[in-house]
Structures are given as structure tokens and as C-alpha cells.
């Protein structure tokens, strides 16, 4: 399965993955088919009715991120088993038993997110071999465009609403806890991204002739970004936190019971400090965030020139928590930009529009989605927690 290229933009490769997964599900005793809408890669759907009172849906995605082969120590589409990370001196070993549990399988999407598909299919095979019936009705929903932002997901859920009914959805897409203990996550932050471009002169200008006179977009955008977030991660946009739901006492108590990993993580990641160091990692990621994802303007090193560039662009991402809404956050961000004196446009401005306003910024929003947090005392959550407690001993 890992030998099948699965870059989200490669429709032919995605189709091969979908066919392969459908065949595996059928062989595992599920009624499998592909759910389609125009212009979207297929969702591979499977179900096994056990006559139980509860129906559980397992979500996984089978598409992957684009690949830069030069960053790989081996072909990303040829799975290899190594004793450790390459940078730690890991050596390749034959892909046959017995396996050391510290060895790792290297290939694109080996962890994110094809592993749960293989795990689920072999878990079903083990249960069947042991003659153990399923205690729930099982459905699976394997998406093929998660890494592209799931633009057709809502349409698919709507069209196949009846078939996709379930009492609980389990999303098997996330990291193992740093302690290697089983982890049950009760929610995820939402997300919405945007591109922000500010404009200066209509063409590159020599800094020796026009510096200190013509506004520099790199300087303008740097100040604009610095005014949106402080060094400790606190967002400075008025109204940004107005909709935030408070963390419940039960959730705070659960956080306190999680083993602390901050110190070990700092050492492992080479961090001399963390933002808001008095708060632990798990507490910080329950708060909304504004992340600066990238900055493009001019050149550095051998590519630098003595010019004032015509424009500068930044890519930003917002992480939402309950009960923040995407539309409201878009409104407060745009209000903040306007309060900084910027005339906002949706398309690249022409010369007349640039000349008519002291400061012009183009903002391009992504679709975005809200946060989700399941109540920890929900009956299904309590049942699932009990199962994992039993498995974990």
C-alpha cells in the first residue's frame, strides 16, 4: 500500500489507492464501495453489520502531502525498515520477522495516515481468526483529500448522509503521546488560513535613490505582523478572544493527570524557551493561536539586491477553539487591518487603486472549519475510555 503514490493532487494515483483499499476492505469482510461527487477523489466506505445497538464510524485519510525526494534518504514510495532515524545512524534491515519494536518503517504516509487502515484491517482479521464477534456495527470512512483541505467533504457527507449515520466517529489521525501511552483526544482546534499582501512602489526601486522616501512593503508587513501577536503567543487583535469557551473543571483536572513532557520535549527539540513557560503544552494547545506560516519578499544571501520591492506577502493560520466562528474571526482580523490604516482588496490592485490609498493590503481567505470538543462525560466517551483503560492495563 505504501508503494502507491498518494499525493492529493495526483488524481490517477489517488484512484489507484482507493481501488486497492476497497479491495482490502472487501477481503476483510466489509461491504465496501466508493462514495463520489463531481471533481472529488473518492471516499472509500465500508460497513459490517453485527446486529449491535451501537454503530461506530472510523475515519482515516489515505492521501498524503507532496514529496520532495531530495529530502529523503531513500525513495519515498519504496518502504524500508530501519533500526533508527537516519540521522541517528539507523541502518536498513530486512522486512521480515522478528521485528524489534524500536525499528521504524519509512515511506510517504507510513504514519500519516495509512497506518490506521492497515491496523484496522489486521485487527478485524485477528478477531475473526479468534472467533470473537464485533460488539458494535462497524463503518469506515477513508477520505482522499484531507491533505488538500477536504474541499468536498461537506458535499459528500450531505449526499451520503443516510449511509453515514453512526453513534460515534473515531478519527484515527494524530500523534502518539510523547510518553508512548495510549491517547484519547476529545477534540481538535479548528483552522482558517489567509494570505496577506501589502504593496509599495509599482516597480522595484534602488534603495540608494529612494530609501527613506518610498514605503518599503517588507517593513510595512513586518510591523503589521508584529502588531497582531506578542512574543508569548497572545493575539493582539481586538475581539479575537470574545467567543472563546472556558475550559471546564473536568477538562482541567484531566490535564493535570497527564504526565508532563515539557522538559524532555524542550531538550529533544533544542528549545531554549517556550512561549508562556509557566503553562504546560497540553494547556497551551487548548487556546486559540495565530501562526505565521511563511513570508515572501525580496531575496537574501546571494539573491539579495539593493532594492525596495513592490510587495510582500505573508501566510498566516488561525487555530480556533470552541465557540469561535470562522466568519467572526475573519471580521475581527479585517477590522484590525483597517484600523491600522489599510484599504483592503480581494484581487491584486491596479496602479490607480494603489495610488488612491496610503496603505493597500490584499487578503485572501481559506475556507476554514470550526473547533470540536466532545464532552468528557458523554456516555460514548465514557464507554470508549473504559475500553482503552482495559487495553492499557
SVG drawing of the C-alpha trace seen along z (x, -y; Angstrom):
<svg xmlns="http://www.w3.org/2000/svg" viewBox="-31 -60 57 79">
<polyline fill="none" stroke="black" stroke-width="0.4" points="0.0,0.0 2.8,-2.4 4.3,-1.8 1.2,-3.5 1.9,-7.3 -0.9,-9.2 -0.2,-12.9 -3.6,-14.6 -3.2,-16.4 -2.4,-13.2 -5.9,-12.0 -4.7,-8.9 -2.6,-7.9 -5.4,-8.6 -7.7,-6.4 -5.2,-3.5 -5.1,-3.9 -8.9,-3.9 -9.2,-0.8 -6.6,1.0 -8.2,0.1 -11.7,1.1 -10.3,4.5 -8.6,4.9 -11.8,3.9 -13.8,6.4 -11.3,9.2 -11.6,8.2 -15.4,8.9 -16.8,5.4 -19.3,4.3 -17.1,1.7 -17.8,-0.9 -16.5,-4.3 -18.5,-7.5 -18.1,-10.1 -19.1,-13.7 -18.0,-15.6 -14.4,-16.8 -13.5,-15.0 -11.4,-12.0 -13.4,-9.0 -14.1,-8.3 -13.7,-4.5 -16.6,-3.4 -17.1,-0.1 -19.5,1.4 -20.1,4.6 -23.4,5.0 -23.1,7.1 -26.7,6.6 -25.4,4.4 -27.1,1.4 -24.2,-0.9 -22.6,-1.9 -19.1,-3.2 -17.5,-5.0 -13.7,-5.0 -12.3,-7.9 -8.8,-7.8 -7.4,-9.6 -5.3,-7.8 -4.0,-10.8 -0.6,-12.4 1.4,-15.6 3.6,-16.4 7.0,-14.8 10.4,-16.4 12.6,-13.3 15.8,-15.2 14.8,-15.4 14.6,-11.6 17.3,-9.2 15.5,-6.6 12.7,-6.5 9.6,-7.7 7.5,-5.2 9.7,-2.2 9.1,-1.3 12.2,-0.5 12.7,0.7 15.4,-0.9 16.7,-0.4 16.5,-4.1 16.4,-7.5 19.0,-8.0 20.5,-11.0 21.0,-8.6 22.8,-6.1 19.9,-3.9 20.6,-1.1 18.3,0.7 17.1,4.2 15.1,6.9 11.4,6.5 10.6,9.8 10.0,11.1 11.2,11.0 10.9,7.2 12.4,5.0 9.6,2.7 12.1,-0.2 12.6,0.3 10.7,-2.1 9.1,-1.8 10.0,-4.7 7.8,-5.7 5.5,-8.6 2.3,-8.4 3.6,-5.5 2.4,-7.4 0.0,-10.0 -2.3,-8.3 -2.1,-4.9 -1.0,-3.1 -4.5,-3.1 -6.0,-1.5 -3.6,1.5 -4.0,1.7 -7.8,1.8 -7.9,4.5 -5.5,6.7 -7.4,6.2 -10.5,7.4 -8.6,10.4 -7.4,11.2 -10.9,11.0 -12.3,13.2 -9.5,15.8 -10.2,15.9 -13.9,16.3 -14.6,13.0 -17.7,11.2 -17.7,7.4 -19.5,5.7 -20.6,2.8 -21.7,2.3 -18.6,1.0 -18.4,-1.6 -15.2,-3.1 -14.8,-6.4 -11.4,-6.7 -11.0,-10.2 -8.8,-11.0 -8.3,-14.8 -7.6,-15.6 -4.2,-17.0 -5.8,-19.3 -8.1,-20.8 -11.1,-18.5 -13.0,-20.9 -15.6,-18.3 -16.1,-16.7 -19.3,-18.6 -20.8,-17.8 -20.0,-14.1 -21.4,-14.0 -24.6,-15.6 -25.1,-13.4 -24.5,-10.1 -26.0,-11.3 -28.2,-8.2 -25.4,-5.7 -23.0,-7.6 -25.2,-7.5 -23.3,-6.5 -23.4,-6.9 -19.7,-7.8 -17.0,-8.8 -13.4,-7.9 -10.7,-9.9 -7.5,-7.9 -5.2,-10.7 -2.9,-12.2 0.4,-11.7 1.1,-9.2 1.6,-10.8 5.2,-11.6 5.2,-9.1 4.1,-6.4 1.0,-5.7 -2.4,-5.4 -4.1,-8.7 -7.7,-9.6 -8.3,-13.1 -11.7,-14.7 -11.4,-17.4 -9.2,-19.4 -8.8,-23.0 -10.4,-24.4 -8.4,-26.3 -8.6,-29.0 -5.8,-30.4 -5.2,-33.6 -2.6,-35.2 -1.8,-38.9 0.0,-41.0 1.0,-44.7 2.0,-47.0 4.7,-49.6 6.0,-51.1 4.7,-49.8 8.2,-48.5 11.5,-47.7 13.3,-50.9 17.0,-51.4 17.3,-51.8 20.2,-54.3 18.0,-56.6 14.6,-56.0 15.2,-54.6 13.6,-56.6 11.2,-58.0 9.3,-55.2 7.4,-53.0 9.0,-49.5 6.5,-46.7 8.8,-44.4 8.9,-46.9 5.2,-47.6 4.3,-43.9 6.8,-43.2 5.2,-46.0 1.7,-44.7 2.5,-41.2 4.3,-42.3 1.1,-44.2 -1.0,-41.1 0.7,-38.8 3.1,-39.3 6.2,-37.2 4.4,-34.8 1.7,-34.0 -1.0,-36.4 -3.1,-37.6 -3.4,-41.4 -6.4,-41.7 -9.4,-43.3 -12.2,-40.8 -10.1,-37.8 -10.9,-36.1 -14.5,-37.2 -16.1,-33.9 -13.7,-31.6 -15.4,-28.9 -13.8,-28.5 -12.1,-25.2 -14.2,-23.1 -13.0,-22.0 -13.3,-18.3 -11.0,-19.2 -8.5,-21.0 -8.4,-18.0 -7.8,-15.6 -4.9,-17.8 -3.4,-17.7 -3.3,-13.8 -1.4,-13.7 2.3,-13.0 4.4,-16.2 6.6,-16.1 7.6,-19.7 11.2,-19.4 12.0,-16.4 10.4,-17.9 12.4,-21.1 15.6,-19.1 14.5,-16.9 13.5,-19.8 16.5,-22.0 14.4,-24.8 15.9,-27.3 12.5,-28.5 8.8,-28.0 6.1,-30.6 4.3,-31.3 6.7,-28.9 4.5,-28.7 1.9,-26.7 2.3,-23.2 2.0,-22.1 -1.4,-20.5 -2.9,-23.6 -1.5,-25.9 -3.0,-23.9 -6.4,-24.4 -6.2,-28.1 -6.6,-29.8 -3.5,-30.7 -2.2,-32.8 0.6,-31.2 2.9,-32.9 3.5,-30.2 5.6,-32.0 7.0,-35.3 7.9,-36.0 9.6,-39.2 12.8,-40.1 15.9,-37.9 18.6,-37.0 22.2,-36.0 23.4,-35.8 19.9,-36.7 19.7,-40.0 19.6,-43.2 19.7,-46.9 16.0,-47.4 12.7,-48.4 10.4,-45.6 6.9,-46.3 5.1,-43.9 5.5,-41.5 3.3,-38.5 2.8,-36.5 0.8,-33.3 -1.0,-33.1 -3.1,-30.4 -5.6,-30.7 -6.3,-27.9 -9.8,-28.1 -11.3,-26.7 -14.9,-26.3 -17.1,-28.5 -15.1,-30.6 -16.6,-31.0 -14.7,-31.3 -16.9,-34.2 -16.5,-36.2 -12.7,-35.8 -12.5,-36.9 -14.4,-40.0 -12.2,-41.0 -9.0,-40.4 -10.2,-42.6 -11.3,-45.3 -7.9,-45.2 -6.2,-45.7 -8.5,-48.6 -7.7,-50.2 -4.0,-50.1 -4.9,-52.3 -5.1,-49.7 -7.5,-49.7 -8.4,-46.0 -8.8,-44.4 -9.6,-40.9 -7.7,-41.0 -4.3,-42.5 -4.8,-46.2 -4.1,-48.2 -2.0,-51.3 -4.9,-53.7 -6.1,-51.8 -2.6,-51.7 -2.2,-55.5 -5.6,-56.3 -4.7,-54.9 -1.7,-55.4 -1.7,-51.7 -3.2,-48.8 -3.4,-45.2 -4.8,-42.2 -6.4,-39.5 -7.2,-36.0 -9.1,-33.7 -9.2,-29.9 -12.5,-28.1 -11.7,-27.1 -13.6,-25.0 -14.6,-25.3 -13.2,-23.5 -14.7,-20.4 -14.7,-19.3 -16.6,-16.3 -17.9,-16.4 -15.7,-14.1 -18.8,-12.8 -20.7,-11.9 -21.9,-8.2 -20.0,-7.1 -16.8,-8.8 -17.1,-7.1 -17.5,-3.7 -14.6,-4.3 -12.4,-5.4 -13.2,-2.2 -12.1,-0.1 -8.8,-1.9 -8.2,-1.7 -8.7,2.1 -6.4,2.3 -3.7,0.2 -3.9,2.0"/>
</svg>
